[in-house]
Amino acid sequence: MSTSLKGVWQFGITYEYNSLNSVYAGASKLNDDTRERLTQSIIIETNYGITNSFRLTALFSFVNQTRSIDPIYGISNELSSRGFGDALIMLKYNLISLNILDNRELAFGAGLKVPLGKSEITSGEILLPADMQPGTGSWDGVFWAYYSEKLFVELPLNIFINASYKINSTNERFGINRGGYKFGNEFISSIGFGYRTDTFIDFTLFARFRNTNPDEFGDQDISNTGGNWLYLVPGINFKIYQTLTARLSSQLPLYRELKGTQLTTTFTTALSLFISIGGLSNPLRL
């Protein structure tokens, strides 16, 4: 969400449906329909303007996952997990604040991902894989930057750029001195355009790049983890009221270059609702 002025609260709730049934080896898609995974998430975001320059952001999540393996020969296997995921607390600073005279915005942020979610769920006394746990069990540092600018005076067209980098720590999920599990550090960057209309509908189109390092266990890289992803992210914003907006978006893979063989996203769909309280003269912007 855009700048939150002093004393203004902004709330958002998002439901995300992530279907993973594409199998890639490197940059090549494999003809493999024996594996499937579904992740459904609810993400709650809160922004509060401490001053006109500083704001505090908090993110909370709930995750429901299922994964099934149905080999041509052998026994089928299905795993599931659900629960509250990790949280994020971030302080953001507006170096350039949005105003009528200068329709630009530049902001930076830094924060901590807090391991609220469970990371030691078992099935039949067997510990579920790390990527099937609702939480990571690790304290992680997150850095974030955002820029937007209106490109043309004649056209209601804005460019948006944002980036984040997450530095992950280790989770001793197998016990102290038995080697810790560490998710690979993650970089995400998006660039795109928003087109504002005179109706209740606005449009956005982004390209999103994601890079992750391989996961580690006991300081050794884990095979079949890490890689590069490029997505196209179209979206529609519905301006229900000046301070109430709904958003429908999707995430469509354009290119994948993964390390080893991995099951990866086929498509993602998300539905969001955002509301601003305490600043009726400040329209909510996404």
C-alpha positions as CSV (number, residue, x, y, z in Angstrom):
1,M,0.0,0.0,0.0
2,S,1.0,3.6,-0.6
3,T,2.1,6.2,2.0
4,S,0.3,6.2,5.3
5,L,0.2,9.8,6.7
6,K,0.5,10.5,10.4
7,G,-2.3,8.9,12.4
8,V,-3.7,7.0,9.5
9,W,-4.3,3.3,9.7
10,Q,-4.4,1.1,6.6
11,F,-5.5,-2.5,6.7
12,G,-5.4,-5.2,4.0
13,I,-6.5,-8.8,3.9
14,T,-5.5,-11.1,1.0
15,Y,-6.5,-14.7,0.1
16,E,-4.0,-16.3,-2.3
17,Y,-4.4,-19.6,-4.2
18,N,-1.1,-21.1,-5.4
19,S,-1.3,-24.1,-7.7
20,L,2.0,-26.0,-8.1
21,N,1.9,-28.9,-10.6
22,S,4.7,-27.9,-13.1
23,V,8.0,-29.9,-12.8
24,Y,11.2,-28.2,-14.1
25,A,14.7,-29.4,-14.5
26,G,16.8,-26.3,-14.9
27,A,14.9,-24.3,-17.5
28,S,13.2,-27.3,-19.1
29,K,9.7,-28.4,-18.3
30,L,9.3,-32.2,-17.7
31,N,6.4,-34.3,-18.7
32,D,5.6,-35.3,-15.1
33,D,2.1,-35.3,-13.8
34,T,2.8,-37.5,-10.7
35,R,3.3,-34.6,-8.3
36,E,1.0,-31.8,-7.2
37,R,0.9,-29.2,-4.5
38,L,-1.6,-26.6,-3.4
39,T,-0.9,-23.7,-1.1
40,Q,-3.7,-21.4,0.2
41,S,-2.7,-18.4,2.3
42,I,-4.4,-15.6,4.1
43,I,-2.2,-12.5,4.7
44,I,-3.2,-9.7,6.9
45,E,-1.3,-6.4,6.6
46,T,-1.5,-3.3,8.8
47,N,0.2,0.1,8.2
48,Y,0.3,2.9,10.7
49,G,1.7,6.4,10.1
50,I,3.9,7.3,13.0
51,T,4.7,10.6,11.3
52,N,4.3,11.8,7.7
53,S,7.7,10.2,7.0
54,F,7.8,7.1,9.1
55,R,5.3,4.2,9.2
56,L,5.1,0.9,10.8
57,T,4.0,-2.2,8.9
58,A,3.0,-5.6,10.3
59,L,2.2,-8.7,8.3
60,F,0.5,-11.9,9.6
61,S,-0.3,-15.1,7.8
62,F,-2.2,-18.3,7.9
63,V,-1.2,-21.2,5.6
64,N,-2.9,-24.4,4.4
65,Q,-0.9,-26.8,2.3
66,T,-1.4,-30.2,0.6
67,R,1.1,-32.2,-1.4
68,S,0.4,-35.4,-3.2
69,I,2.7,-37.8,-5.1
70,D,1.1,-40.4,-7.3
71,P,3.8,-42.4,-9.0
72,I,3.1,-44.7,-11.9
73,Y,4.5,-47.5,-10.0
74,G,4.5,-47.5,-6.2
75,I,2.5,-46.2,-3.3
76,S,0.8,-42.8,-3.4
77,N,1.7,-40.4,-0.7
78,E,-0.1,-37.3,0.5
79,L,1.0,-34.7,3.1
80,S,-0.9,-31.8,4.5
81,S,-0.3,-29.0,7.1
82,R,-2.0,-25.9,8.2
83,G,-1.5,-23.2,10.8
84,F,-0.4,-19.7,11.5
85,G,2.6,-18.7,9.5
86,D,5.4,-16.3,10.3
87,A,5.0,-12.6,10.8
88,L,6.9,-9.5,9.5
89,I,7.5,-6.3,11.4
90,M,9.0,-3.4,9.4
91,L,9.7,0.3,9.8
92,K,9.4,2.3,6.5
93,Y,10.7,5.8,5.7
94,N,9.5,8.0,2.9
95,L,12.4,9.8,1.4
96,I,10.1,11.4,-1.1
97,S,6.5,11.7,-0.1
98,L,3.6,11.7,-2.6
99,N,2.0,15.2,-3.1
100,I,0.0,17.1,-5.7
101,L,3.0,19.1,-7.0
102,D,5.5,16.2,-7.1
103,N,3.7,13.0,-8.1
104,R,6.6,10.8,-7.0
105,E,7.2,8.5,-4.1
106,L,10.4,6.9,-2.8
107,A,10.5,4.8,0.3
108,F,12.8,2.4,2.1
109,G,12.2,-0.1,4.9
110,A,13.9,-2.7,7.1
111,G,12.5,-5.2,9.5
112,L,12.4,-8.7,11.0
113,K,10.5,-11.8,10.0
114,V,9.3,-13.3,13.3
115,P,9.0,-17.2,13.5
116,L,5.4,-17.4,14.9
117,G,4.5,-20.4,12.7
118,K,5.1,-24.0,13.7
119,S,8.1,-25.6,12.1
120,E,8.1,-29.0,13.7
121,I,4.8,-30.6,12.6
122,T,5.0,-34.3,12.2
123,S,2.9,-37.0,10.3
124,G,3.1,-40.4,11.8
125,E,6.0,-39.3,14.1
126,I,7.9,-38.2,11.0
127,L,8.9,-34.6,10.7
128,L,7.4,-32.9,7.6
129,P,9.8,-31.4,5.1
130,A,10.7,-27.8,5.9
131,D,8.8,-26.4,2.9
132,M,5.6,-28.1,4.1
133,Q,5.8,-26.4,7.5
134,P,3.6,-23.3,8.1
135,G,6.6,-21.5,9.6
136,T,10.3,-21.5,9.1
137,G,11.5,-21.4,12.7
138,S,14.1,-18.7,11.9
139,W,14.5,-15.0,12.6
140,D,15.2,-13.3,9.2
141,G,16.2,-9.8,8.2
142,V,14.2,-8.1,5.5
143,F,15.1,-5.0,3.5
144,W,12.7,-3.2,1.1
145,A,12.5,-0.3,-1.3
146,Y,9.7,1.3,-3.4
147,Y,9.5,3.9,-6.1
148,S,6.6,5.3,-8.1
149,E,6.2,8.2,-10.5
150,K,3.6,9.5,-12.9
151,L,5.1,9.3,-16.4
152,F,3.0,11.7,-18.4
153,V,1.0,14.7,-17.6
154,E,-1.6,13.8,-20.3
155,L,-2.0,10.2,-19.3
156,P,-3.0,8.7,-15.9
157,L,-0.1,6.2,-16.1
158,N,2.3,5.5,-13.2
159,I,5.4,3.4,-13.1
160,F,6.1,1.3,-10.0
161,I,9.3,-0.3,-8.9
162,N,9.8,-2.3,-5.7
163,A,12.4,-4.7,-4.4
164,S,13.0,-6.7,-1.2
165,Y,15.9,-8.9,0.1
166,K,15.5,-11.4,2.8
167,I,18.5,-12.7,4.8
168,N,17.6,-16.0,6.4
169,S,19.0,-17.5,9.6
170,T,19.1,-21.2,10.7
171,N,16.4,-23.3,12.3
172,E,17.7,-26.1,14.6
173,R,14.7,-28.2,13.7
174,F,16.6,-31.5,14.2
175,G,18.1,-30.4,17.5
176,I,21.2,-28.6,18.6
177,N,24.5,-29.9,17.2
178,R,22.7,-32.0,14.6
179,G,22.9,-29.4,11.8
180,G,20.5,-26.5,11.2
181,Y,18.2,-26.0,8.3
182,K,18.4,-22.7,6.4
183,F,16.2,-21.5,3.6
184,G,18.2,-19.7,0.9
185,N,18.3,-15.9,0.9
186,E,15.7,-14.4,-1.3
187,F,15.6,-11.4,-3.7
188,I,12.3,-10.2,-5.3
189,S,11.9,-7.2,-7.6
190,S,8.9,-6.0,-9.5
191,I,8.5,-3.3,-12.2
192,G,5.3,-2.3,-13.9
193,F,2.6,0.2,-14.7
194,G,-0.6,1.3,-13.2
195,Y,-3.4,2.9,-15.3
196,R,-5.9,5.0,-13.4
197,T,-9.3,5.5,-15.1
198,D,-12.2,7.9,-14.3
199,T,-14.3,4.8,-13.5
200,F,-14.3,2.6,-10.4
201,I,-11.7,0.2,-12.1
202,D,-7.9,0.7,-12.3
203,F,-5.5,-1.7,-14.0
204,T,-1.9,-2.8,-13.2
205,L,0.6,-4.9,-15.0
206,F,3.9,-6.0,-13.5
207,A,6.9,-8.2,-14.3
208,R,8.2,-9.8,-11.1
209,F,11.7,-11.5,-10.8
210,R,12.5,-13.8,-7.9
211,N,15.9,-15.3,-7.0
212,T,16.6,-17.7,-4.2
213,N,19.9,-19.3,-3.1
214,P,19.9,-23.0,-2.4
215,D,18.7,-24.1,1.0
216,E,21.3,-25.4,3.4
217,F,21.6,-28.1,6.0
218,G,24.7,-28.3,8.1
219,D,26.3,-25.6,5.9
220,Q,25.9,-27.8,2.8
221,D,23.7,-26.9,-0.1
222,I,20.6,-29.0,-0.5
223,S,20.0,-30.3,-4.0
224,N,16.8,-29.3,-6.0
225,T,16.4,-26.0,-4.2
226,G,17.0,-22.4,-5.4
227,G,16.8,-20.8,-8.8
228,N,15.3,-17.9,-10.8
229,W,11.7,-17.2,-11.6
230,L,10.1,-14.5,-13.8
231,Y,6.4,-13.8,-13.6
232,L,3.8,-11.6,-15.3
233,V,1.4,-10.1,-12.7
234,P,-1.8,-8.6,-14.1
235,G,-4.2,-7.0,-11.7
236,I,-7.5,-5.0,-11.4
237,N,-8.3,-2.6,-8.6
238,F,-12.0,-1.9,-7.8
239,K,-12.5,1.5,-6.1
240,I,-15.5,0.7,-3.9
241,Y,-15.1,3.9,-2.0
242,Q,-12.4,6.6,-1.6
243,T,-10.8,4.6,1.3
244,L,-12.0,1.1,0.3
245,T,-10.4,-0.9,-2.5
246,A,-10.6,-4.5,-3.7
247,R,-8.0,-6.1,-5.9
248,L,-7.9,-9.2,-8.1
249,S,-4.6,-10.3,-9.4
250,S,-2.8,-13.3,-10.8
251,Q,0.8,-14.5,-11.2
252,L,1.7,-16.2,-14.4
253,P,5.1,-17.8,-14.9
254,L,7.1,-16.6,-17.9
255,Y,10.4,-18.2,-17.3
256,R,12.0,-20.6,-14.7
257,E,15.7,-21.6,-14.3
258,L,15.8,-23.8,-11.3
259,K,18.6,-25.8,-9.6
260,G,18.0,-29.5,-10.1
261,T,14.5,-30.8,-10.5
262,Q,11.7,-29.0,-8.7
263,L,7.9,-28.8,-8.5
264,T,7.0,-25.2,-9.1
265,T,4.1,-22.7,-9.5
266,T,1.7,-23.2,-12.4
267,F,-0.4,-20.1,-11.5
268,T,-1.4,-18.0,-8.6
269,T,-4.6,-16.1,-8.0
270,A,-5.2,-13.5,-5.2
271,L,-8.1,-11.5,-4.0
272,S,-7.5,-8.6,-1.6
273,L,-9.5,-6.0,0.3
274,F,-7.8,-2.7,1.6
275,I,-9.2,0.0,3.8
276,S,-7.8,3.3,5.2
277,I,-9.1,4.8,8.5
278,G,-8.3,8.2,9.9
279,G,-7.6,10.1,6.6
280,L,-10.7,10.5,4.6
281,S,-9.0,13.2,2.5
282,N,-6.2,10.9,1.6
283,P,-7.4,8.3,-1.0
284,L,-6.0,4.8,-0.6
285,R,-3.5,3.9,-3.3
286,L,-2.2,0.5,-4.2
